[in-house]
Structure formats: C-alpha cells, structure tokens
Amino acid sequence: QVQLAESGGESVQAGDSLRLSCAASGRALSLFALGWFRQAPGTEREFVGGISRGGGNTNYAVSVEGRFTVWRNNDKNTVYLQMNSLKPEDTAVYYCAAKSVSDLWAYVYTTRSDYDYWGQGTQVTVSS
C-alpha cells in the first residue's frame, strides 16, 4: 500500500503558474509509475501527464503539452506537476496516481484504469 497526498492547489488568474506536489508514504515512490489526472464538474477524470518508474520518460495530454511538466524526486518520495500559462479550462480537481511496476521501467501509463492508488485531490481554480 502507498498513500498519496496532493497539495498546492489554489485559486489563480489566467496566465499564472502553479506547482502541485504529491507526497507518498507507506512505500518508496521509486517502485511506481506516476500520473496526474484532473476532473472538472460534470466531466470524466482525464489524464494530464505521467512519468515512468525510471523517470526518463514523460507523456502529456495534448491540452497541456508545452505548458505542464511532471517530474519526480524519489529521495523526497514526491512527484510534482508544474503548471504554466494556466487557462480557465484548467480548472479542476487534480489527482496524483501511482501504479506498481515490476518491469517496464520506461513506460508511461495514461489510462485511469492502469493506476492502483490515488490521492484525495487538490482544487485548482483559474479565473479569467
């Protein structure tokens, strides 16, 4: 078992930047591939970005490509989502997720059903 706790969500203006953190406890984060998802009211939870267990590969949704960056610090047991040039359509609850991986160190998982563990989410609101 691993427990995930997101932080850093807040209300900002369009064009601002924000960094979300997801701290893990219970197990070493180095054992997992990691992802960030988001869910706006009335919509399905969608993939935002992910990073492989080895940390060498990332993948992003088209809507955030070039604006958002995912990285991990295994020493701190934390994964981050840097969000730049925020838009009102980025408003959502953001979740981090972890998938236990024994091999495929370079693979980035992009589907909600791939992930085993989820945080409680942190609210990001972007005003125009």
MIZAKOL-611526 format. One record per residue: residue number from 1; residue in three letters; x negated, y, z of N, C-alpha, C, O in turn. Coordinates in nm, 4 decimals, decimal comma. Layout:
N
MITOR|NUM|ALA|X|Y|Z|X|Y|Z|X|Y|Z|X|Y|Z
...
END
This chain:
128
MITOR|1|GLN|-0,0832|-0,1195|0,0000|0,0000|0,0000|0,0000|-0,0867|0,1245|0,0000|-0,1929|0,1293|0,0620
MITOR|2|VAL|-0,0390|0,2230|-0,0701|-0,1021|0,3534|-0,0674|0,0077|0,4574|-0,0520|0,1140|0,4467|-0,1132
MITOR|3|GLN|-0,0187|0,5566|0,0291|0,0759|0,6668|0,0460|0,0206|0,7900|-0,0245|-0,0980|0,8216|-0,0151
MITOR|4|LEU|0,1102|0,8589|-0,0956|0,0718|0,9761|-0,1730|0,1472|1,0978|-0,1229|0,2671|1,0905|-0,0962
MITOR|5|ALA|0,0775|1,2094|-0,1102|0,1402|1,3324|-0,0627|0,0968|1,4491|-0,1493|-0,0201|1,4876|-0,1503
MITOR|6|GLU|0,1936|1,5053|-0,2226|0,1647|1,6207|-0,3080|0,1702|1,7501|-0,2277|0,2391|1,7587|-0,1260
MITOR|7|SER|0,0980|1,8487|-0,2740|0,1026|1,9819|-0,2150|0,0651|2,0836|-0,3210|0,0108|2,0493|-0,4260
MITOR|8|GLY|0,0952|2,2095|-0,2916|0,0549|2,3175|-0,3807|0,1665|2,3795|-0,4613|0,1460|2,4828|-0,5250
MITOR|9|GLY|0,2836|2,3198|-0,4603|0,3936|2,3768|-0,5357|0,4439|2,5059|-0,4733|0,4487|2,5197|-0,3511
MITOR|10|GLU|0,4817|2,6010|-0,5596|0,5357|2,7279|-0,5123|0,6058|2,7985|-0,6269|0,6110|2,7477|-0,7389
MITOR|11|SER|0,6587|2,9145|-0,5983|0,7235|2,9968|-0,6998|0,6223|3,0969|-0,7558|0,5566|3,1691|-0,6808
MITOR|12|VAL|0,6110|3,0999|-0,8885|0,5148|3,1879|-0,9550|0,5819|3,2555|-1,0742|0,6960|3,2249|-1,1088
MITOR|13|GLN|0,5088|3,3478|-1,1359|0,5555|3,4164|-1,2543|0,5006|3,3478|-1,3791|0,3966|3,2819|-1,3753
MITOR|14|ALA|0,5722|3,3646|-1,4889|0,5242|3,3118|-1,6165|0,3853|3,3672|-1,6466|0,3590|3,4861|-1,6284
MITOR|15|GLY|0,2971|3,2790|-1,6929|0,1603|3,3171|-1,7209|0,0632|3,2901|-1,6076|-0,0583|3,2913|-1,6278
MITOR|16|ASP|0,1156|3,2660|-1,4897|0,0306|3,2375|-1,3735|-0,0266|3,0965|-1,3813|0,0113|3,0154|-1,4658
MITOR|17|SER|-0,1192|3,0710|-1,2898|-0,1792|2,9384|-1,2757|-0,1477|2,8829|-1,1379|-0,1204|2,9565|-1,0431
MITOR|18|LEU|-0,1522|2,7515|-1,1300|-0,1225|2,6830|-1,0046|-0,1972|2,5512|-1,0044|-0,2105|2,4864|-1,1082
MITOR|19|ARG|-0,2460|2,5112|-0,8876|-0,3133|2,3822|-0,8760|-0,2380|2,2968|-0,7759|-0,2186|2,3362|-0,6609
MITOR|20|LEU|-0,1964|2,1807|-0,8201|-0,1333|2,0827|-0,7321|-0,2369|1,9795|-0,6887|-0,3280|1,9443|-0,7636
MITOR|21|SER|-0,2203|1,9330|-0,5675|-0,3061|1,8276|-0,5145|-0,2197|1,7104|-0,4721|-0,1036|1,7266|-0,4346
MITOR|22|CYS|-0,2781|1,5938|-0,4787|-0,2107|1,4723|-0,4319|-0,3123|1,3920|-0,3522|-0,4062|1,3354|-0,4081
MITOR|23|ALA|-0,2926|1,3879|-0,2222|-0,3842|1,3174|-0,1333|-0,3317|1,1775|-0,1058|-0,2127|1,1581|-0,0811
MITOR|24|ALA|-0,4212|1,0813|-0,1104|-0,3841|0,9420|-0,0874|-0,4334|0,8959|0,0484|-0,5364|0,9418|0,0979
MITOR|25|SER|-0,3592|0,8059|0,1071|-0,4007|0,7427|0,2318|-0,3592|0,5969|0,2279|-0,2672|0,5586|0,1557
MITOR|26|GLY|-0,4281|0,5170|0,3062|-0,3960|0,3758|0,3137|-0,4877|0,2883|0,2324|-0,5229|0,1784|0,2753
MITOR|27|ARG|-0,5265|0,3344|0,1172|-0,6195|0,2616|0,0316|-0,7028|0,3615|-0,0465|-0,6660|0,4781|-0,0605
MITOR|28|ALA|-0,8145|0,3144|-0,0966|-0,9015|0,4015|-0,1748|-0,8382|0,4319|-0,3098|-0,7915|0,3425|-0,3804
MITOR|29|LEU|-0,8377|0,5592|-0,3434|-0,7778|0,6004|-0,4694|-0,8552|0,5475|-0,5898|-0,8020|0,5410|-0,7006
MITOR|30|SER|-0,9786|0,5105|-0,5678|-1,0620|0,4587|-0,6763|-1,0089|0,3275|-0,7337|-1,0536|0,2845|-0,8400
MITOR|31|LEU|-0,9149|0,2640|-0,6654|-0,8575|0,1375|-0,7116|-0,7418|0,1578|-0,8097|-0,6860|0,0613|-0,8618
MITOR|32|PHE|-0,7064|0,2846|-0,8342|-0,5835|0,3133|-0,9060|-0,6052|0,4023|-1,0275|-0,6923|0,4892|-1,0293
MITOR|33|ALA|-0,5225|0,3777|-1,1295|-0,4995|0,4780|-1,2323|-0,3927|0,5741|-1,1784|-0,3070|0,5338|-1,0998
MITOR|34|LEU|-0,3979|0,6993|-1,2201|-0,3132|0,8015|-1,1595|-0,2394|0,8822|-1,2642|-0,2862|0,9002|-1,3766
MITOR|35|GLY|-0,1235|0,9301|-1,2248|-0,0455|1,0109|-1,3177|0,0320|1,1187|-1,2459|0,0573|1,1113|-1,1256
MITOR|36|TRP|0,0691|1,2192|-1,3232|0,1583|1,3255|-1,2766|0,2837|1,3229|-1,3650|0,2761|1,3128|-1,4875
MITOR|37|PHE|0,3966|1,3323|-1,2993|0,5261|1,3385|-1,3667|0,6019|1,4591|-1,3135|0,5649|1,5171|-1,2115
MITOR|38|ARG|0,7077|1,4958|-1,3834|0,7919|1,6041|-1,3338|0,9375|1,5759|-1,3678|0,9691|1,5024|-1,4614
MITOR|39|GLN|1,0242|1,6362|-1,2893|1,1673|1,6171|-1,3107|1,2405|1,7466|-1,2827|1,2391|1,7974|-1,1706
MITOR|40|ALA|1,3040|1,7989|-1,3847|1,3877|1,9171|-1,3710|1,5315|1,8725|-1,3444|1,5679|1,7596|-1,3775
MITOR|41|PRO|1,6121|1,9580|-1,2860|1,7517|1,9191|-1,2561|1,8245|1,8706|-1,3804|1,8199|1,9346|-1,4855
MITOR|42|GLY|1,8913|1,7578|-1,3674|1,9699|1,7049|-1,4775|1,8907|1,6365|-1,5867|1,9459|1,6030|-1,6915
MITOR|43|THR|1,7622|1,6152|-1,5638|1,6791|1,5513|-1,6664|1,6113|1,4272|-1,6095|1,6085|1,4051|-1,4884
MITOR|44|GLU|1,5566|1,3471|-1,7005|1,4800|1,2310|-1,6598|1,3411|1,2734|-1,6136|1,2891|1,3766|-1,6561
MITOR|45|ARG|1,2821|1,1932|-1,5267|1,1443|1,2178|-1,4860|1,0538|1,1916|-1,6064|1,0628|1,0866|-1,6699
MITOR|46|GLU|0,9683|1,2860|-1,6367|0,8844|1,2746|-1,7555|0,7362|1,2801|-1,7225|0,6942|1,3414|-1,6244
MITOR|47|PHE|0,6597|1,2152|-1,8062|0,5147|1,2118|-1,7929|0,4573|1,3493|-1,8240|0,4979|1,4145|-1,9202
MITOR|48|VAL|0,3625|1,3927|-1,7418|0,2935|1,5197|-1,7636|0,1485|1,4947|-1,8034|0,1025|1,5447|-1,9060
MITOR|49|GLY|0,0781|1,4189|-1,7241|-0,0611|1,3891|-1,7519|-0,1076|1,2735|-1,6675|-0,0496|1,2447|-1,5628
MITOR|50|GLY|-0,2126|1,2066|-1,7125|-0,2639|1,0928|-1,6389|-0,4134|1,0791|-1,6563|-0,4730|1,1368|-1,7472
MITOR|51|ILE|-0,4728|1,0014|-1,5673|-0,6169|0,9792|-1,5715|-0,6433|0,8323|-1,5418|-0,5769|0,7712|-1,4581
MITOR|52|SER|-0,7408|0,7773|-1,6117|-0,7739|0,6367|-1,5955|-0,8384|0,6092|-1,4616|-0,8843|0,7008|-1,3934
MITOR|53|ARG|-0,8417|0,4843|-1,4250|-0,9050|0,4468|-1,2993|-1,0515|0,4909|-1,2975|-1,1012|0,5388|-1,1956
MITOR|54|GLY|-1,1189|0,4746|-1,4087|-1,2593|0,5133|-1,4162|-1,2813|0,6625|-1,4217|-1,3927|0,7102|-1,3998
MITOR|55|GLY|-1,1752|0,7372|-1,4511|-1,1848|0,8822|-1,4543|-1,2341|0,9398|-1,5858|-1,2387|1,0617|-1,6026
MITOR|56|GLY|-1,2711|0,8526|-1,6795|-1,3288|0,9025|-1,8031|-1,2285|0,9401|-1,9097|-1,2637|1,0054|-2,0079
MITOR|57|ASN|-1,1044|0,9000|-1,8918|-1,0013|0,9259|-1,9926|-0,8802|0,9930|-1,9309|-0,8389|0,9604|-1,8196
MITOR|58|THR|-0,8242|1,0871|-2,0050|-0,7011|1,1540|-1,9658|-0,6053|1,1565|-2,0842|-0,6455|1,1383|-2,1991
MITOR|59|ASN|-0,4800|1,1790|-2,0544|-0,3768|1,1872|-2,1575|-0,2716|1,2854|-2,1081|-0,2435|1,2919|-1,9884
MITOR|60|TYR|-0,2136|1,3613|-2,1995|-0,1181|1,4646|-2,1600|0,0044|1,4627|-2,2494|-0,0015|1,4217|-2,3653
MITOR|61|ALA|0,1141|1,5074|-2,1939|0,2328|1,5305|-2,2747|0,2053|1,6450|-2,3718|0,1285|1,7364|-2,3416
MITOR|62|VAL|0,2675|1,6390|-2,4862|0,2471|1,7426|-2,5872|0,2822|1,8808|-2,5327|0,2175|1,9801|-2,5658
MITOR|63|SER|0,3845|1,8857|-2,4497|0,4336|2,0144|-2,3980|0,3339|2,0852|-2,3070|0,3454|2,2058|-2,2850
MITOR|64|VAL|0,2358|2,0116|-2,2535|0,1400|2,0723|-2,1606|-0,0032|2,0653|-2,2112|-0,0935|2,1223|-2,1499
MITOR|65|GLU|-0,0247|1,9968|-2,3214|-0,1596|1,9820|-2,3774|-0,2249|2,1184|-2,3952|-0,1664|2,2098|-2,4534
MITOR|66|GLY|-0,3472|2,1306|-2,3440|-0,4207|2,2555|-2,3548|-0,3943|2,3530|-2,2423|-0,4679|2,4504|-2,2263
MITOR|67|ARG|-0,2909|2,3287|-2,1642|-0,2586|2,4180|-2,0504|-0,2824|2,3494|-1,9157|-0,3208|2,4144|-1,8185
MITOR|68|PHE|-0,2597|2,2191|-1,9105|-0,2712|2,1437|-1,7857|-0,3937|2,0519|-1,7919|-0,4319|2,0030|-1,8982
MITOR|69|THR|-0,4536|2,0304|-1,6749|-0,5692|1,9416|-1,6639|-0,5551|1,8546|-1,5401|-0,5227|1,9030|-1,4317
MITOR|70|VAL|-0,5797|1,7260|-1,5580|-0,5797|1,6299|-1,4468|-0,7231|1,5880|-1,4198|-0,7986|1,5597|-1,5128
MITOR|71|TRP|-0,7599|1,5842|-1,2954|-0,8886|1,5258|-1,2580|-0,8777|1,4647|-1,1210|-0,7825|1,4908|-1,0474
MITOR|72|ARG|-0,9742|1,3841|-1,0869|-0,9706|1,3108|-0,9604|-1,1034|1,3272|-0,8870|-1,2091|1,3412|-0,9484
MITOR|73|ASN|-1,0952|1,3250|-0,7552|-1,2124|1,3235|-0,6694|-1,1956|1,2044|-0,5763|-1,1254|1,2128|-0,4755
MITOR|74|ASN|-1,2598|1,0948|-0,6102|-1,2426|0,9728|-0,5305|-1,3027|0,9879|-0,3910|-1,2559|0,9241|-0,2966
MITOR|75|ASP|-1,4039|1,0700|-0,3771|-1,4635|1,0914|-0,2450|-1,3634|1,1566|-0,1497|-1,3636|1,1307|-0,0294
MITOR|76|LYS|-1,2775|1,2422|-0,2070|-1,1748|1,3087|-0,1267|-1,0411|1,2355|-0,1319|-0,9434|1,2775|-0,0699
MITOR|77|ASN|-1,0383|1,1251|-0,2073|-0,9144|1,0482|-0,2217|-0,7989|1,1353|-0,2709|-0,6864|1,1250|-0,2220
MITOR|78|THR|-0,8281|1,2199|-0,3670|-0,7319|1,3195|-0,4114|-0,7338|1,3304|-0,5643|-0,8389|1,3212|-0,6277
MITOR|79|VAL|-0,6157|1,3501|-0,6208|-0,6020|1,3796|-0,7633|-0,5377|1,5175|-0,7758|-0,4556|1,5572|-0,6931
MITOR|80|TYR|-0,5765|1,5890|-0,8803|-0,5348|1,7279|-0,8961|-0,4649|1,7485|-1,0308|-0,4883|1,6756|-1,1272
MITOR|81|LEU|-0,3796|1,8488|-1,0340|-0,3190|1,8940|-1,1592|-0,3339|2,0458|-1,1642|-0,2680|2,1186|-1,0899
MITOR|82|GLN|-0,4211|2,0918|-1,2526|-0,4377|2,2349|-1,2743|-0,3418|2,2774|-1,3843|-0,3417|2,2205|-1,4935
MITOR|83|MET|-0,2608|2,3773|-1,3550|-0,1595|2,4235|-1,4498|-0,1857|2,5705|-1,4812|-0,1798|2,6558|-1,3926
MITOR|84|ASN|-0,2140|2,5987|-1,6052|-0,2403|2,7353|-1,6509|-0,1310|2,7795|-1,7473|-0,0585|2,6977|-1,8038
MITOR|85|SER|-0,1213|2,9099|-1,7644|-0,0241|2,9678|-1,8588|0,1145|2,9082|-1,8377|0,1789|2,8623|-1,9320
MITOR|86|LEU|0,1578|2,9098|-1,7157|0,2855|2,8471|-1,6811|0,4018|2,9163|-1,7502|0,4014|3,0376|-1,7712
MITOR|87|LYS|0,5019|2,8353|-1,7851|0,6215|2,8820|-1,8532|0,7440|2,8474|-1,7693|0,7389|2,7551|-1,6881
MITOR|88|PRO|0,8528|2,9194|-1,7876|0,9749|2,8845|-1,7124|1,0174|2,7386|-1,7331|1,0723|2,6773|-1,6416
MITOR|89|GLU|0,9931|2,6836|-1,8494|1,0309|2,5442|-1,8749|0,9428|2,4443|-1,8012|0,9697|2,3243|-1,8055
MITOR|90|ASP|0,8383|2,4910|-1,7337|0,7582|2,4030|-1,6489|0,8205|2,3861|-1,5100|0,7711|2,3078|-1,4289
MITOR|91|THR|0,9264|2,4579|-1,4833|0,9939|2,4470|-1,3545|1,0476|2,3060|-1,3330|1,1232|2,2538|-1,4150
MITOR|92|ALA|1,0075|2,2454|-1,2218|1,0466|2,1069|-1,1930|0,9887|2,0660|-1,0581|0,9078|2,1373|-0,9986
MITOR|93|VAL|1,0318|1,9509|-1,0124|0,9629|1,8842|-0,9022|0,8531|1,7983|-0,9639|0,8789|1,7190|-1,0545
MITOR|94|TYR|0,7326|1,8141|-0,9150|0,6174|1,7414|-0,9675|0,5799|1,6284|-0,8725|0,5694|1,6470|-0,7513
MITOR|95|TYR|0,5601|1,5105|-0,9317|0,5276|1,3902|-0,8563|0,3935|1,3347|-0,9022|0,3620|1,3363|-1,0211
MITOR|96|CYS|0,3154|1,2859|-0,8077|0,1998|1,2064|-0,8467|0,2340|1,0588|-0,8280|0,3202|1,0228|-0,7478
MITOR|97|ALA|0,1654|0,9758|-0,9029|0,1924|0,8328|-0,9023|0,0614|0,7566|-0,9175|-0,0353|0,8061|-0,9754
MITOR|98|ALA|0,0610|0,6363|-0,8645|-0,0587|0,5520|-0,8691|-0,0237|0,4127|-0,9168|0,0802|0,3569|-0,8815
MITOR|99|LYS|-0,1125|0,3580|-0,9978|-0,0961|0,2198|-1,0451|-0,2204|0,1415|-1,0096|-0,3318|0,1791|-1,0461
MITOR|100|SER|-0,2005|0,0324|-0,9380|-0,3111|-0,0553|-0,9025|-0,3660|-0,1203|-1,0286|-0,2915|-0,1804|-1,1059
MITOR|101|VAL|-0,4964|-0,1081|-1,0487|-0,5601|-0,1579|-1,1707|-0,6802|-0,2418|-1,1326|-0,7687|-0,1957|-1,0606
MITOR|102|SER|-0,6835|-0,3668|-1,1814|-0,7990|-0,4524|-1,1537|-0,8978|-0,4511|-1,2698|-1,0167|-0,4770|-1,2511
MITOR|103|ASP|-0,8486|-0,4212|-1,3889|-0,9346|-0,4096|-1,5044|-0,8841|-0,2889|-1,5842|-0,8185|-0,2021|-1,5266
MITOR|104|LEU|-0,9115|-0,2808|-1,7106|-0,8661|-0,1692|-1,7944|-0,9000|-0,0357|-1,7297|-0,8141|0,0512|-1,7142
MITOR|105|TRP|-1,0245|-0,0211|-1,6928|-1,0673|0,0992|-1,6227|-1,0473|0,2241|-1,7066|-1,0374|0,3338|-1,6516
MITOR|106|ALA|-1,0410|0,2102|-1,8388|-1,0343|0,3272|-1,9267|-0,8931|0,3617|-1,9713|-0,8739|0,4590|-2,0442
MITOR|107|TYR|-0,7948|0,2848|-1,9295|-0,6596|0,3035|-1,9805|-0,5837|0,4090|-1,9004|-0,5934|0,4150|-1,7779
MITOR|108|VAL|-0,5079|0,4922|-1,9724|-0,4224|0,5922|-1,9090|-0,2772|0,5493|-1,9275|-0,2315|0,5299|-2,0401
MITOR|109|TYR|-0,2067|0,5351|-1,8193|-0,0676|0,4892|-1,8228|0,0254|0,6102|-1,8313|0,0095|0,7076|-1,7576
MITOR|110|THR|0,1215|0,6026|-1,9214|0,2062|0,7187|-1,9477|0,3545|0,6945|-1,9219|0,4357|0,7856|-1,9378
MITOR|111|THR|0,3898|0,5739|-1,8826|0,5307|0,5405|-1,8642|0,5639|0,5293|-1,7165|0,4870|0,4740|-1,6379
MITOR|112|ARG|0,6791|0,5824|-1,6802|0,7188|0,5828|-1,5398|0,7167|0,4426|-1,4795|0,6731|0,4249|-1,3657
MITOR|113|SER|0,7627|0,3443|-1,5536|0,7723|0,2079|-1,5014|0,6354|0,1430|-1,4820|0,6254|0,0388|-1,4172
MITOR|114|ASP|0,5313|0,2024|-1,5365|0,3967|0,1468|-1,5170|0,3484|0,1623|-1,3732|0,2664|0,0837|-1,3258
MITOR|115|TYR|0,3995|0,2639|-1,3043|0,3417|0,3034|-1,1766|0,4058|0,2336|-1,0578|0,5259|0,2069|-1,0553
MITOR|116|ASP|0,3209|0,2050|-0,9591|0,3627|0,1276|-0,8428|0,4000|0,2144|-0,7235|0,4870|0,1778|-0,6444
MITOR|117|TYR|0,3343|0,3294|-0,7103|0,3505|0,4123|-0,5912|0,3756|0,5569|-0,6329|0,3225|0,6061|-0,7325
MITOR|118|TRP|0,4597|0,6231|-0,5517|0,4998|0,7604|-0,5820|0,4952|0,8466|-0,4566|0,5206|0,8004|-0,3453
MITOR|119|GLY|0,4618|0,9740|-0,4786|0,4745|1,0709|-0,3721|0,6165|1,1242|-0,3643|0,7035|1,0837|-0,4414
MITOR|120|GLN|0,6392|1,2155|-0,2705|0,7728|1,2717|-0,2486|0,8021|1,3911|-0,3385|0,9174|1,4323|-0,3514
MITOR|121|GLY|0,6997|1,4464|-0,4000|0,7195|1,5566|-0,4925|0,6967|1,6929|-0,4303|0,7091|1,7109|-0,3091
MITOR|122|THR|0,6631|1,7886|-0,5158|0,6457|1,9264|-0,4735|0,7095|2,0169|-0,5793|0,6919|1,9954|-0,6992
MITOR|123|GLN|0,7829|2,1170|-0,5343|0,8606|2,2015|-0,6242|0,7736|2,3116|-0,6850|0,7022|2,3829|-0,6145
MITOR|124|VAL|0,7816|2,3230|-0,8160|0,7185|2,4333|-0,8888|0,8283|2,5116|-0,9598|0,9062|2,4550|-1,0364
MITOR|125|THR|0,8339|2,6404|-0,9343|0,9328|2,7265|-0,9980|0,8602|2,8394|-1,0698|0,7800|2,9112|-1,0100
MITOR|126|VAL|0,8890|2,8541|-1,1979|0,8243|2,9574|-1,2793|0,9314|3,0545|-1,3276|1,0257|3,0160|-1,3966
MITOR|127|SER|0,9153|3,1789|-1,2906|1,0116|3,2828|-1,3281|0,9594|3,3633|-1,4471|0,8393|3,3861|-1,4615
MITOR|128|SER|1,0531|3,4052|-1,5312|1,0133|3,4829|-1,6498|1,0015|3,6309|-1,6167|0,9691|3,7113|-1,7041
END
